[in-house]
Amino acid sequence: MTCAQDEPAPAPPSRRRRRLLAALAALGLGSAALWLARPRLDPAAQAALSRLIYAKLQEPDGTPRRIANDWRERVRVVNFWATWCPPCRAELPLLAAASRAWPEEKVQFLGLALDDKEAVRRYLERTPLPYPILLAPPSLLELTVPLGNRRRVLPFTLVLDAQDEQIAAQVGPVTRAQLDGWLRSALAARVSPS
């Protein structure tokens, strides 16, 4: 049997290895800080978000969908819009381009059209979008009030993480920089240790 003083001292880690360990520790701390700093929803907002993601919605062709069930384990960008809303229509090309840039297995864009089924169908025939569009009753806009849309206006965008928690909300059109920042944060938090 040997005692600790008889054991040879371990070799000091190389400088490169120390830098790698420091970088990994910083990444872990940064991800943990983002997770801790994320906005906490009050009970009313949490209930509204739950009702929203479990609401029975339909695609224009009648296919039933639920946000929580059909696109689980992904970060979701949920955009409320209407064909009669000029800022909504102006924002759609930016959302379409962003949806093509982010991998669908990690980020899912969804459009919730608060509009007439035929108007949405005609619009999508002229201007197809690369992500699912769901028909939402106008009453669904009420659920956005506790989530940050106090004026009940369109467009309104929510970013939800893979655990169905709200990451961000934007009243009015989003910018690509905002969207990319929110998605990077949500994906970084997704891979961080719990």
WOQUISUL-V127113 format. One record per residue. N is the residue number from 0. PHI is phi in degrees with one decimal (NA if undefined). PSI is psi in degrees with one decimal (999 if undefined). Layout:
N/PHI/PSI  N/PHI/PSI
This chain:
0/NA/141.6  1/-119.1/155.9  2/-101.3/168.2  3/-58.6/-32.1  4/-73.5/-19.3  5/-83.3/-17.5  6/-74.5/141.6  7/-67.7/145.6  8/-67.7/139.8  9/-66.1/149.0  10/-67.1/140.0  11/-66.6/144.1  12/-64.5/147.5  13/-66.6/160.1  14/-60.9/-40.4  15/-63.9/-42.7  16/-65.5/-39.8  17/-62.5/-41.5  18/-64.1/-41.7  19/-63.1/-45.4  20/-62.6/-40.6  21/-64.4/-41.2  22/-64.7/-43.0  23/-64.1/-39.7  24/-64.8/-41.8  25/-64.5/-40.8  26/-63.0/-43.9  27/-63.4/-42.6  28/-66.5/-40.4  29/-63.3/-44.0  30/-64.8/-40.8  31/-64.4/-39.4  32/-64.3/-41.3  33/-61.6/-42.9  34/-63.8/-44.1  35/-69.2/-30.4  36/-86.1/-6.5  37/-61.9/149.9  38/-65.5/136.2  39/-95.4/132.6  40/-87.2/142.4  41/-73.6/169.0  42/-57.8/-37.8  43/-65.9/-41.7  44/-67.8/-40.1  45/-62.3/-41.4  46/-65.5/-41.2  47/-64.0/-42.6  48/-63.4/-42.6  49/-62.3/-44.3  50/-62.6/-38.7  51/-64.5/-51.1  52/-73.7/-19.1  53/-101.8/3.3  54/-63.9/142.6  55/-80.8/111.9  56/-118.3/171.4  57/-136.0/148.5  58/-75.9/162.7  59/-56.7/-25.9  60/-83.8/0.9  61/98.3/-5.1  62/-64.5/122.5  63/-74.2/143.3  64/-143.6/154.9  65/-136.4/129.3  66/-57.4/-46.6  67/-65.7/-33.7  68/-88.1/-41.4  69/-84.0/-20.1  70/-133.7/51.0  71/-77.6/162.3  72/60.0/26.5  73/-132.5/153.6  74/-73.0/137.1  75/-122.2/135.7  76/-106.2/112.4  77/-109.7/113.4  78/-111.3/119.6  79/-88.4/128.5  80/-152.8/175.5  81/-152.0/153.4  82/-67.6/-26.9  83/-85.2/1.6  84/-102.1/104.8  85/-56.2/-44.2  86/-63.3/-31.7  87/-64.1/-49.5  88/-63.1/-35.7  89/-68.0/-30.2  90/-80.4/-25.4  91/-57.2/-41.0  92/-61.1/-36.1  93/-64.7/-44.5  94/-65.2/-38.7  95/-63.2/-44.7  96/-64.7/-42.3  97/-64.1/-38.9  98/-65.1/-31.4  99/-74.9/-27.3  100/-80.6/-26.8  101/-98.8/138.0  102/-65.1/128.1  103/-63.2/-26.6  104/-72.6/-13.5  105/-111.2/-34.5  106/-130.3/129.5  107/-118.6/122.0  108/-89.5/140.9  109/-138.4/135.7  110/-107.0/126.7  111/-106.4/104.3  112/-86.4/114.9  113/-93.0/75.1  114/-158.9/171.9  115/-69.2/138.6  116/-55.7/-44.8  117/-67.7/-38.4  118/-62.9/-41.1  119/-67.0/-44.7  120/-59.5/-46.1  121/-62.9/-42.0  122/-62.2/-45.1  123/-69.4/-26.3  124/-65.4/-40.8  125/-79.0/-36.2  126/-133.4/80.4  127/-64.9/146.0  128/-115.0/145.3  129/-83.8/12.4  130/-135.2/162.6  131/-64.8/140.2  132/-113.8/131.0  133/-117.3/140.7  134/-83.3/128.9  135/-123.4/136.1  136/-67.6/148.6  137/-54.6/-28.7  138/-62.4/-21.3  139/-65.9/-24.0  140/-61.4/-29.6  141/-59.8/-33.5  142/-67.4/-18.8  143/-81.4/-14.2  144/-59.6/-54.8  145/-69.7/-10.0  146/-93.1/1.8  147/124.1/-7.5  148/-99.6/64.1  149/-63.9/-25.4  150/-90.0/-4.4  151/57.9/51.4  152/-113.3/163.3  153/-118.4/149.6  154/-74.5/158.0  155/-139.8/130.8  156/-124.8/134.4  157/-115.5/143.6  158/-117.0/123.3  159/-115.4/140.0  160/-82.3/179.9  161/-68.5/-13.9  162/-100.1/16.8  163/66.2/30.4  164/-106.1/144.3  165/-73.6/126.2  166/-95.9/-41.8  167/-155.0/159.5  168/-142.8/141.1  169/-135.6/120.7  170/-88.0/126.6  171/89.5/177.5  172/-61.0/144.5  173/-90.6/161.1  174/-104.1/160.7  175/-64.9/-37.8  176/-62.7/-43.8  177/-59.2/-51.2  178/-59.6/-48.6  179/-62.3/-39.4  180/-63.2/-45.2  181/-63.0/-42.3  182/-69.1/-39.7  183/-60.3/-44.5  184/-62.5/-45.1  185/-64.4/-39.7  186/-73.4/-33.9  187/-64.8/-41.9  188/-66.8/-30.8  189/-65.1/-36.5  190/-93.0/-5.4  191/-74.8/152.2  192/-67.6/147.7  193/-77.5/999
